[in-house]
């Protein structure tokens, strides 16, 4: 009746009732709005199913309460961790319970016994960081370790690259605590066949009895039909139930059950000693077939892993900035494939001996560096730990590297981790390539050659019906090959929506009936993640796809150049769709990406969540005008435009650039806020503010004005604005330094010019002391100083930014045309010339300026390496701690900072392992973003600065970074230019020798 009165459908009314009940009972997030649901509608598969709602419980009691409420309302429940499943395990149309934000703790640790008990939401890398100080680790080292949760790994029976030595998730799970769909909470672990040692509720005891009886009844069928390979994760683990010794582990039935049998609350894990020594042999092959055939022989040397990297992955990796130097160091010539063989015995001498044997074995197999292509090859030995780590990172990023193709077709996961016995691997892959060719495509192959389990992905465009049909045909033919070789059609990533349909052809009718019996006995009402493992839909049901048959993106008017990508908006669609949901942006340490997620742990605030929202918005799935809506602004509010995703996302999702487009759309449809105007137009009114500096600065000293600014301009009253000064930087001449010196242009950016002229003066002093002729170009017309347009871009005022860059290009072009370097101090401003300029102008002048734009440190390093830098430097301090600007890291421009500082005699340089400082231009001044700004800074930057003693220099090139450090830690941070100028001063007052020309003292 209520539904009729309100005009809502019964389904909508039920959803509203569920949301209201959850909101009353749960203190965690209850998310039922369309934007939030859309962010949880996908995982790393090609599927998309809109959930009824999402709950993010703060405690396990709340999670179980959500399960009860949903069950009582007749709503399905799907537990979710990192959302990185590649087969659609974590998408459904019921209630999604996200365990990753709060339920992520180690509950107990037995160091001597090498066990621990954890909550299911703990991320593997985070677990291992905490275990490492005890000399232990959990070795199921999946490539998504930076975001994969233990609960999700247990759900999928994950394996990892080193399962040859350590086994699968099942082999390392000792017990689990879980709730059945009816709420019964029980421990699943080792039990005797007669259950005499079991302390569980009577209903669970009866369940155990029925399962063990099933195992006894079906023992012969299980022995006959289950594949005899380690990488078998398909179906339910019925082999855990058959009579073996005196006991069985009931947890092993839950492992690999994909959340369909019980709701996991605790997992007890087996731990191993950390690997202390490693040696890698990168075996090169001129023939892919020969590489696959060699794998069965290489494993006889007992490595802990043999990982395949094929020609396609090598080529794509060379185009990714973070991986190019690794590939150049590890790859010799032009191999068709390499096998990375890893030895990790306790004694490094043993590893080195095996590495030698590996080279000998390759020779015995007929491979040599001078042979014809089929038998061309050999071993490149990798002993250096940093390079070993880089190779591991590259291999772990294999999926995303493969997905970095900028085209409509992408490598698609559906036959992705079939496993066959090693003697058949070469023939299997050769025949599989023939299957791909018959259907008009080719595939990528990489990963676990040691297990006969390759990540195989044919390139398809699932927006096209013909490619969907090809996918179906390829799946059927590939699985037939797997059956022929007595392998497993599901070897690592589970069943989900992709493979569950094929269980009957793989296991037979009888075992599939047993799977149904298990599901029915555990979950008779089908509450827990239905449609996975049993009673699955067709894998090619396009109504479940991310790109459904009616998926369309209307033409968009965009401001920036997206022509490198396909699709609407001049390629904007293709750029957004590059996100494959694999979740590399959810990592919590290392690099910069994604600073807002590290602070909030919200799916809304991670690059993946934003990209999904953009895709749904431009395709009309979030309603009209969603791109410029308030909800979209909320989605992007905590994006600090750090550009880390541009560098660290292996598929190159550039959210900072995408945000400019959204802000431009917002400005066009809604106009500008006062805050947008104050930030964006800063370069235009800075000169006037400088003339009336005392008046312009009144706001900082007046509590009333601070409150008014917060109310009307959205600028936090808790934050002091940078103080305008009347003595802004005005060059005394258009060129400074020896007339015969090598030429360089110094770009006097707006921020250093109006707020910190000392940095520009220091840079001039350093460059002049180095013998350079420093040009300070003026605008060709008008008196207003040059500007890169950065502030306009941050407000979505792209046309205004273009106008500023046009003025700058006109002034700088004559210098760039004759090869003069253009050097800048503020990373965000200088690097605009290497980034956004190319999205706004495609002419030769713009390209030349972009090519010659260098940060201050990049220029000095280049000159030093060429032997041209002569600076008489003196000692200034014993130690400096350095924070890198996000854009420096994104463009590979931070290492030169460390190198230049090491030119200062006696200065020990320590880099703070920090993400974004949290200030990020105007972000840290926002009343609605102040708290997030501080949270980002407190993750690592501010604590590290506070730990530094007063004699230690604090160094940061970014204007915003220095302000955050000053505000948050009450320490003055210096630009590198000022450190060098101080060093010059010391050299003048004390006798010193010239600085070393080397750019790195080790």
VORO-72033 format. One record per residue (C-alpha): z, x, y. Coordinates in steps of 0.1 Angstrom, whole numbers, padded with zeros to 4 digits, always signed. Layout:
! residues N
ZXY
...
END
This chain:
! residues 1002
+0000+0000+0000
+0009+0028+0024
-0025+0044+0018
-0042+0011+0027
-0021+0006+0058
-0029+0041+0072
-0065+0040+0062
-0061+0071+0041
-0073+0075+0005
-0047+0077-0022
-0055+0114-0027
-0050+0121+0010
-0018+0101+0011
-0005+0120-0020
-0013+0153-0004
+0005+0143+0028
+0035+0132+0007
+0035+0165-0012
+0033+0185+0021
+0062+0165+0036
+0084+0169+0006
+0077+0207+0003
+0085+0211+0040
+0119+0194+0036
+0128+0214+0005
+0114+0249+0012
+0121+0273+0040
+0090+0294+0033
+0056+0286+0047
+0040+0252+0037
+0003+0254+0046
-0018+0222+0043
-0041+0226+0073
-0078+0231+0066
-0079+0267+0080
-0050+0279+0058
-0063+0261+0027
-0097+0277+0033
-0082+0312+0032
-0068+0305-0003
-0100+0288-0016
-0115+0321-0028
-0105+0352-0047
-0127+0382-0055
-0150+0361-0077
-0180+0341-0065
-0161+0309-0067
-0145+0287-0040
-0123+0257-0047
-0103+0242-0018
-0067+0238-0028
-0046+0208-0018
-0021+0231-0001
-0004+0264-0002
+0033+0273-0003
+0047+0308+0003
+0083+0306-0011
+0111+0329+0002
+0130+0328-0031
+0122+0323-0067
+0144+0292-0066
+0120+0278-0039
+0090+0287-0060
+0104+0268-0090
+0113+0239-0067
+0077+0238-0055
+0066+0237-0091
+0089+0207-0098
+0078+0188-0067
+0041+0193-0074
+0046+0183-0111
+0064+0151-0100
+0036+0144-0076
+0009+0149-0103
-0005+0180-0086
-0017+0211-0104
+0000+0245-0097
-0017+0279-0095
+0005+0310-0090
-0011+0337-0069
-0004+0373-0061
-0030+0395-0043
-0058+0371-0049
-0080+0398-0062
-0091+0382-0095
-0128+0386-0102
-0132+0356-0125
-0118+0328-0104
-0083+0328-0120
-0065+0322-0087
-0085+0293-0073
-0079+0256-0081
-0077+0223-0063
-0039+0218-0066
-0010+0237-0050
-0013+0275-0047
+0020+0293-0048
+0017+0327-0031
+0043+0351-0045
+0032+0382-0028
+0049+0379+0006
+0086+0376-0004
+0090+0378-0042
+0082+0415-0045
+0114+0434-0053
+0126+0457-0081
+0155+0437-0096
+0168+0465-0118
+0159+0500-0129
+0170+0520-0159
+0158+0556-0152
+0170+0570-0185
+0157+0542-0206
+0124+0542-0185
+0124+0505-0179
+0126+0482-0149
+0126+0445-0141
+0105+0433-0112
+0096+0401-0094
+0060+0391-0100
+0048+0395-0064
+0055+0433-0062
+0024+0453-0056
+0016+0481-0081
+0014+0509-0055
+0046+0498-0039
+0064+0497-0072
+0051+0532-0080
+0062+0546-0046
+0097+0535-0053
+0096+0548-0089
+0081+0582-0080
+0114+0596-0065
+0128+0591-0100
+0099+0609-0117
+0086+0577-0132
+0055+0555-0128
+0039+0524-0142
+0006+0537-0155
-0016+0505-0157
-0034+0520-0128
-0059+0493-0118
-0084+0502-0090
-0069+0474-0069
-0034+0491-0071
-0029+0489-0034
-0028+0451-0035
-0026+0439-0071
+0007+0424-0080
+0025+0429-0113
+0025+0391-0119
-0013+0390-0115
-0017+0420-0137
+0004+0404-0164
-0016+0372-0160
-0049+0390-0165
-0037+0416-0190
-0050+0443-0167
-0059+0477-0181
-0066+0504-0155
-0086+0536-0157
-0061+0555-0180
-0056+0529-0208
-0070+0555-0232
-0036+0572-0229
-0012+0545-0217
-0026+0512-0231
-0030+0479-0213
-0006+0456-0194
+0004+0440-0227
+0013+0474-0242
+0037+0481-0213
+0053+0447-0209
+0087+0445-0227
+0097+0410-0217
+0092+0382-0192
+0113+0354-0177
+0092+0323-0170
+0095+0286-0164
+0076+0261-0184
+0058+0233-0167
+0087+0210-0173
+0110+0235-0154
+0127+0250-0185
+0135+0286-0177
+0135+0310-0206
+0133+0347-0216
+0101+0357-0235
+0106+0389-0254
+0111+0405-0288
+0122+0379-0314
+0128+0380-0351
+0105+0358-0372
+0134+0336-0381
+0146+0334-0345
+0181+0341-0355
+0185+0365-0325
+0171+0342-0298
+0193+0328-0270
+0170+0302-0253
+0171+0264-0248
+0165+0243-0279
+0131+0232-0265
+0120+0268-0261
+0133+0277-0296
+0111+0249-0310
+0082+0262-0290
+0087+0297-0304
+0089+0283-0339
+0056+0265-0335
+0039+0295-0321
+0050+0318-0349
+0040+0292-0375
+0006+0291-0358
+0004+0329-0361
+0012+0327-0398
-0013+0299-0404
-0042+0316-0386
-0035+0353-0395
-0066+0357-0416
-0089+0340-0390
-0074+0361-0362
-0080+0393-0382
-0116+0383-0389
-0126+0371-0354
-0106+0391-0329
-0126+0422-0317
-0113+0456-0329
-0114+0472-0295
-0085+0479-0272
-0102+0463-0242
-0099+0427-0255
-0083+0404-0230
-0101+0372-0238
-0084+0340-0249
-0047+0338-0257
-0032+0368-0275
-0027+0350-0308
-0026+0383-0326
+0009+0387-0310
+0021+0359-0332
+0009+0370-0367
+0035+0384-0392
+0037+0421-0388
+0071+0436-0391
+0104+0418-0387
+0097+0407-0351
+0072+0396-0326
+0071+0398-0288
+0067+0364-0273
+0060+0379-0238
+0027+0392-0252
+0015+0356-0256
+0021+0351-0218
+0004+0383-0209
-0033+0375-0203
-0026+0337-0201
-0037+0335-0165
-0008+0313-0153
-0018+0285-0177
+0012+0286-0200
+0043+0294-0179
+0053+0303-0143
+0065+0339-0144
+0097+0348-0125
+0105+0383-0138
+0087+0410-0157
+0104+0438-0176
+0081+0469-0177
+0079+0501-0198
+0078+0532-0175
+0064+0567-0181
+0070+0601-0166
+0047+0608-0136
+0017+0630-0140
+0025+0664-0126
-0006+0684-0133
-0043+0674-0135
-0077+0689-0140
-0109+0671-0136
-0143+0679-0150
-0172+0661-0134
-0198+0660-0161
-0233+0657-0147
-0262+0641-0166
-0299+0638-0158
-0301+0608-0181
-0279+0577-0180
-0285+0571-0217
-0274+0606-0225
-0242+0602-0204
-0233+0570-0223
-0240+0587-0257
-0219+0617-0247
-0188+0596-0240
-0179+0592-0277
-0178+0630-0280
-0159+0638-0247
-0130+0616-0257
-0123+0639-0287
-0108+0664-0262
-0081+0638-0256
-0085+0633-0219
-0065+0605-0203
-0097+0590-0188
-0134+0593-0188
-0149+0573-0158
-0185+0566-0151
-0201+0569-0117
-0238+0560-0117
-0267+0570-0094
-0264+0538-0074
-0227+0543-0067
-0233+0579-0057
-0261+0569-0033
-0240+0541-0017
-0210+0564-0014
-0230+0589+0005
-0236+0563+0032
-0199+0556+0036
-0182+0579+0060
-0149+0582+0042
-0165+0591+0009
-0195+0613+0019
-0175+0646+0021
-0160+0639-0013
-0193+0633-0030
-0208+0664-0013
-0180+0685-0028
-0180+0670-0063
-0216+0662-0070
-0242+0689-0078
-0279+0681-0075
-0292+0646-0082
-0276+0633-0114
-0285+0600-0129
-0248+0596-0138
-0216+0616-0139
-0186+0612-0162
-0153+0621-0146
-0131+0635-0173
-0094+0638-0165
-0069+0659-0183
-0032+0655-0174
-0009+0673-0198
+0025+0686-0187
+0013+0722-0189
-0015+0730-0164
-0026+0758-0186
-0033+0733-0213
-0054+0713-0189
-0074+0743-0178
-0080+0752-0214
-0093+0717-0221
-0115+0719-0190
-0130+0751-0205
-0135+0733-0238
-0153+0705-0219
-0178+0729-0205
-0184+0744-0240
-0187+0709-0255
-0214+0700-0229
-0233+0731-0239
-0229+0722-0276
-0243+0688-0269
-0274+0705-0254
-0268+0701-0217
-0275+0728-0192
-0282+0732-0154
-0317+0746-0161
-0327+0721-0187
-0354+0693-0185
-0341+0661-0170
-0330+0644-0202
-0307+0673-0211
-0300+0685-0175
-0263+0687-0167
-0231+0706-0168
-0195+0705-0155
-0182+0708-0120
-0145+0717-0123
-0121+0701-0098
-0087+0717-0096
-0078+0711-0059
-0054+0681-0057
-0067+0667-0025
-0103+0666-0038
-0090+0651-0071
-0073+0624-0050
-0105+0618-0031
-0125+0613-0063
-0098+0589-0076
-0100+0569-0043
-0138+0568-0046
-0137+0556-0082
-0110+0531-0074
-0133+0517-0046
-0162+0514-0070
-0164+0476-0067
-0164+0475-0029
-0188+0505-0028
-0212+0485-0050
-0208+0455-0028
-0216+0474+0004
-0253+0466+0000
-0265+0450+0033
-0287+0424+0017
-0286+0388+0004
-0284+0400-0032
-0252+0416-0043
-0239+0430-0076
-0223+0399-0093
-0194+0399-0117
-0199+0378-0148
-0207+0403-0176
-0187+0428-0157
-0163+0442-0182
-0176+0436-0217
-0163+0463-0241
-0181+0477-0271
-0172+0504-0295
-0181+0538-0281
-0208+0548-0307
-0228+0517-0295
-0223+0523-0257
-0256+0540-0250
-0276+0515-0270
-0257+0486-0254
-0263+0497-0219
-0299+0505-0225
-0305+0470-0240
-0285+0454-0212
-0308+0471-0186
-0337+0456-0205
-0321+0421-0202
-0317+0426-0164
-0353+0437-0161
-0365+0406-0180
-0348+0385-0154
-0362+0403-0125
-0332+0424-0114
-0314+0456-0120
-0277+0464-0124
-0250+0487-0113
-0227+0503-0139
-0195+0523-0134
-0159+0528-0146
-0143+0531-0181
-0167+0549-0203
-0138+0562-0224
-0131+0526-0235
-0167+0514-0238
-0158+0490-0210
-0182+0494-0181
-0182+0474-0149
-0217+0461-0151
-0231+0440-0123
-0267+0427-0120
-0279+0422-0084
-0284+0385-0077
-0284+0362-0047
-0263+0332-0058
-0275+0311-0029
-0308+0308-0049
-0311+0284-0078
-0334+0307-0096
-0309+0335-0095
-0281+0312-0107
-0303+0304-0137
-0310+0341-0142
-0272+0347-0142
-0268+0321-0169
-0295+0336-0191
-0282+0371-0186
-0247+0360-0196
-0258+0344-0228
-0280+0374-0238
-0254+0400-0228
-0226+0382-0248
-0250+0380-0278
-0253+0418-0276
-0215+0422-0274
-0211+0400-0305
-0237+0420-0323
-0218+0452-0316
-0185+0435-0325
-0172+0441-0290
-0152+0419-0265
-0169+0398-0239
-0137+0400-0218
-0125+0436-0216
-0103+0439-0185
-0106+0412-0158
-0098+0382-0178
-0115+0349-0184
-0110+0325-0155
-0140+0303-0146
-0166+0330-0156
-0159+0336-0193
-0137+0309-0206
-0167+0287-0214
-0180+0312-0239
-0149+0315-0261
-0163+0293-0288
-0193+0315-0293
-0171+0347-0293
-0141+0335-0313
-0154+0305-0332
-0144+0268-0332
-0112+0273-0351
-0096+0298-0328
-0107+0279-0297
-0090+0249-0312
-0059+0271-0316
-0062+0281-0279
-0061+0244-0270
-0031+0238-0293
-0012+0266-0275
-0020+0252-0241
-0011+0217-0252
+0022+0228-0266
+0032+0248-0236
+0018+0225-0209
+0011+0190-0223
+0003+0175-0189
-0021+0203-0177
+0000+0212-0147
-0004+0250-0148
-0037+0264-0136
-0060+0241-0157
-0096+0249-0163
-0089+0285-0173
-0091+0298-0209
-0094+0263-0224
-0113+0232-0212
-0132+0253-0186
-0161+0240-0165
-0195+0256-0169
-0195+0291-0154
-0227+0282-0134
-0214+0249-0119
-0226+0255-0083
-0202+0229-0070
-0175+0255-0076
-0194+0284-0060
-0186+0300-0027
-0222+0294-0018
-0226+0258-0029
-0261+0242-0031
-0255+0227+0004
-0242+0260+0019
-0259+0264+0053
-0253+0284+0084
-0270+0270+0115
-0286+0293+0140
-0260+0310+0162
-0264+0326+0196
-0248+0360+0194
-0241+0386+0220
-0242+0418+0200
-0267+0434+0177
-0263+0424+0140
-0298+0433+0129
-0286+0455+0100
-0276+0424+0082
-0295+0393+0070
-0289+0357+0079
-0283+0335+0110
-0271+0348+0144
-0294+0378+0142
-0275+0389+0111
-0240+0379+0121
-0239+0356+0090
-0247+0385+0067
-0221+0407+0084
-0194+0381+0078
-0204+0375+0042
-0201+0412+0035
-0164+0405+0027
-0162+0401-0010
-0124+0392-0010
-0114+0423-0030
-0085+0427-0006
-0086+0465+0002
-0073+0454+0036
-0040+0443+0020
-0028+0478+0013
+0006+0486+0028
+0004+0523+0032
-0022+0550+0038
-0049+0548+0065
-0046+0521+0092
-0060+0489+0078
-0047+0463+0083
-0018+0467+0108
-0011+0431+0115
-0010+0423+0078
+0014+0451+0072
+0037+0435+0098
+0035+0399+0088
+0022+0399+0051
+0003+0367+0060
-0031+0360+0045
-0041+0347+0080
-0035+0381+0095
-0055+0403+0071
-0091+0412+0075
-0101+0392+0044
-0084+0361+0057
-0101+0364+0090
-0135+0370+0074
-0131+0340+0051
-0122+0318+0081
-0153+0330+0100
-0175+0323+0070
-0161+0288+0066
-0164+0282+0103
-0200+0292+0108
-0211+0273+0077
-0195+0241+0090
-0167+0238+0064
-0139+0238+0090
-0154+0211+0112
-0175+0212+0144
-0170+0240+0169
-0147+0257+0146
-0158+0292+0157
-0144+0287+0192
-0115+0264+0182
-0078+0269+0189
-0073+0275+0151
-0098+0303+0152
-0080+0319+0181
-0048+0316+0161
-0066+0333+0131
-0077+0362+0153
-0046+0364+0175
-0030+0393+0157
-0062+0413+0152
-0056+0444+0174
-0093+0455+0172
-0081+0488+0157
-0115+0492+0140
-0098+0505+0108
-0117+0479+0087
-0149+0494+0100
-0140+0527+0084
-0117+0518+0056
-0132+0487+0042
-0158+0500+0018
-0181+0471+0025
-0178+0478+0062
-0164+0445+0075
-0161+0452+0112
-0136+0426+0124
-0132+0441+0158
-0168+0436+0165
-0168+0401+0150
-0138+0393+0172
-0159+0401+0203
-0184+0375+0192
-0157+0349+0187
-0141+0357+0221
-0175+0354+0237
-0181+0320+0221
-0146+0309+0232
-0152+0320+0268
-0185+0302+0269
-0170+0269+0256
-0135+0270+0271
-0136+0294+0300
-0112+0322+0307
-0074+0321+0308
-0056+0339+0337
-0046+0366+0313
-0082+0371+0302
-0092+0376+0338
-0064+0400+0346
-0072+0421+0316
-0110+0419+0316
-0116+0425+0353
-0091+0453+0356
-0118+0479+0365
-0130+0457+0393
-0097+0452+0411
-0080+0485+0402
-0091+0501+0434
-0076+0473+0456
-0044+0473+0435
-0041+0511+0441
-0043+0506+0479
-0014+0482+0477
+0004+0498+0448
+0040+0490+0459
+0030+0453+0462
+0010+0453+0429
+0040+0468+0411
+0066+0443+0424
+0063+0423+0392
+0079+0450+0372
+0111+0451+0393
+0115+0414+0398
+0129+0393+0369
+0115+0362+0386
+0080+0375+0388
+0082+0387+0352
+0091+0351+0342
+0063+0337+0363
+0038+0361+0348
+0049+0351+0313
+0046+0314+0321
+0012+0314+0339
-0005+0345+0326
+0010+0348+0291
+0023+0384+0298
+0056+0391+0282
+0086+0393+0305
+0100+0419+0281
+0072+0444+0288
+0068+0465+0319
+0031+0467+0330
+0016+0501+0337
+0024+0510+0373
-0004+0513+0397
-0004+0544+0419
-0020+0550+0452
-0031+0586+0443
-0057+0576+0417
-0079+0603+0404
-0108+0611+0428
-0128+0642+0419
-0130+0668+0447
-0166+0676+0438
-0193+0664+0414
-0191+0696+0394
-0161+0719+0388
-0160+0753+0371
-0183+0784+0370
-0218+0776+0381
-0232+0796+0352
-0209+0780+0326
-0221+0758+0298
-0224+0723+0310
-0202+0693+0300
-0197+0659+0315
-0162+0646+0318
-0160+0608+0316
-0131+0597+0339
-0122+0565+0322
-0105+0536+0341
-0070+0540+0324
-0065+0577+0330
-0081+0575+0364
-0058+0548+0378
-0026+0553+0358
-0024+0589+0345
-0046+0612+0366
-0026+0642+0352
-0045+0639+0320
-0079+0642+0338
-0066+0671+0359
-0053+0688+0328
-0087+0684+0310
-0105+0698+0340
-0082+0728+0341
-0087+0735+0304
-0125+0731+0305
-0128+0753+0336
-0105+0779+0321
-0128+0779+0291
-0157+0788+0313
-0174+0754+0314
-0193+0737+0342
-0178+0703+0343
-0198+0674+0358
-0181+0643+0371
-0211+0619+0377
-0208+0592+0403
-0226+0558+0401
-0262+0559+0412
-0255+0530+0435
-0222+0516+0448
-0189+0533+0452
-0169+0517+0423
-0162+0543+0396
-0180+0542+0363
-0165+0522+0334
-0173+0517+0297
-0167+0479+0298
-0139+0481+0272
-0116+0456+0290
-0145+0431+0294
-0152+0433+0257
-0116+0426+0249
-0119+0393+0268
-0152+0383+0253
-0171+0390+0286
-0200+0407+0269
-0225+0404+0298
-0200+0420+0322
-0194+0448+0297
-0232+0453+0294
-0234+0455+0332
-0208+0482+0333
-0225+0501+0305
-0258+0498+0323
-0243+0516+0354
-0228+0542+0331
-0260+0548+0312
-0279+0552+0345
-0255+0579+0357
-0251+0598+0324
-0287+0596+0311
-0300+0627+0329
-0273+0648+0314
-0277+0634+0279
-0315+0639+0281
-0309+0677+0284
-0283+0678+0257
-0251+0680+0278
-0221+0668+0259
-0202+0638+0274
-0165+0642+0268
-0138+0616+0272
-0100+0615+0270
-0093+0579+0262
-0105+0573+0226
-0112+0536+0230
-0134+0542+0261
-0153+0573+0249
-0159+0558+0214
-0173+0527+0230
-0203+0549+0238
-0206+0556+0201
-0201+0520+0189
-0205+0490+0211
-0231+0506+0234
-0255+0507+0204
-0249+0469+0199
-0258+0462+0235
-0287+0486+0242
-0313+0500+0219
-0332+0522+0244
-0336+0560+0242
-0311+0566+0271
-0284+0547+0253
-0291+0564+0220
-0290+0598+0237
-0256+0591+0253
-0242+0578+0221
-0254+0610+0203
-0238+0633+0228
-0205+0614+0233
-0175+0634+0220
-0138+0631+0223
-0121+0660+0242
-0109+0675+0209
-0142+0671+0191
-0159+0691+0219
-0133+0719+0218
-0134+0722+0180
-0172+0723+0181
-0171+0751+0207
-0144+0770+0189
-0164+0768+0156
-0194+0782+0174
-0173+0810+0188
-0177+0799+0224
-0141+0788+0232
-0120+0814+0249
-0086+0800+0261
-0056+0822+0270
-0029+0800+0255
+0009+0806+0254
+0037+0791+0234
+0050+0757+0246
+0071+0745+0217
+0079+0751+0181
+0067+0717+0169
+0046+0687+0178
+0045+0653+0161
+0012+0636+0166
+0002+0599+0165
-0035+0593+0160
-0053+0565+0179
-0068+0539+0156
-0103+0545+0170
-0100+0582+0165
-0092+0575+0128
-0120+0550+0125
-0146+0574+0138
-0133+0605+0119
-0122+0620+0153
-0085+0625+0145
-0087+0658+0125
-0100+0676+0156
-0068+0666+0173
-0048+0685+0147
-0071+0714+0148
-0070+0718+0186
-0032+0716+0187
-0031+0744+0161
-0048+0766+0187
-0015+0767+0206
+0005+0798+0194
+0035+0791+0172
+0031+0753+0174
+0038+0735+0141
+0018+0703+0140
+0031+0673+0120
+0010+0641+0118
+0029+0608+0118
+0015+0587+0090
+0011+0557+0111
-0011+0526+0114
-0018+0510+0147
+0009+0517+0174
+0009+0479+0180
+0001+0481+0217
-0037+0480+0213
-0047+0476+0249
-0035+0443+0262
-0022+0431+0228
+0013+0445+0232
+0017+0428+0266
+0011+0393+0254
+0040+0369+0254
+0028+0355+0221
+0020+0389+0205
+0049+0410+0218
+0070+0406+0186
+0041+0415+0163
+0034+0445+0185
+0069+0458+0180
+0069+0451+0143
+0037+0472+0139
+0053+0501+0159
+0085+0499+0139
+0067+0503+0105
+0064+0540+0109
+0056+0553+0145
+0087+0546+0164
+0111+0557+0136
+0092+0589+0133
+0094+0596+0171
+0131+0588+0171
+0137+0613+0144
+0120+0641+0164
+0144+0662+0183
+0141+0666+0221
+0125+0700+0218
+0096+0686+0198
+0065+0675+0216
+0053+0640+0210
+0015+0638+0213
-0007+0607+0215
-0042+0605+0231
-0042+0567+0236
-0030+0553+0268
-0016+0523+0250
+0000+0545+0223
+0018+0565+0249
+0032+0534+0266
+0044+0519+0233
+0062+0552+0225
+0078+0553+0259
+0089+0516+0258
+0100+0517+0222
+0115+0551+0218
+0121+0563+0254
+0101+0594+0248
+0072+0607+0269
+0041+0613+0248
+0015+0638+0260
-0023+0638+0258
-0036+0669+0240
-0052+0679+0274
-0018+0682+0289
-0004+0702+0260
-0032+0727+0264
-0027+0728+0302
+0010+0736+0296
-0001+0763+0272
-0023+0778+0298
+0006+0778+0323
+0028+0796+0298
+0000+0822+0292
-0001+0829+0329
+0036+0834+0332
+0041+0853+0300
+0020+0880+0284
+0001+0865+0255
-0030+0873+0234
-0060+0850+0235
-0058+0820+0212
-0074+0824+0178
-0109+0811+0176
-0103+0794+0143
-0098+0756+0146
-0074+0754+0117
-0046+0778+0108
-0042+0764+0074
END
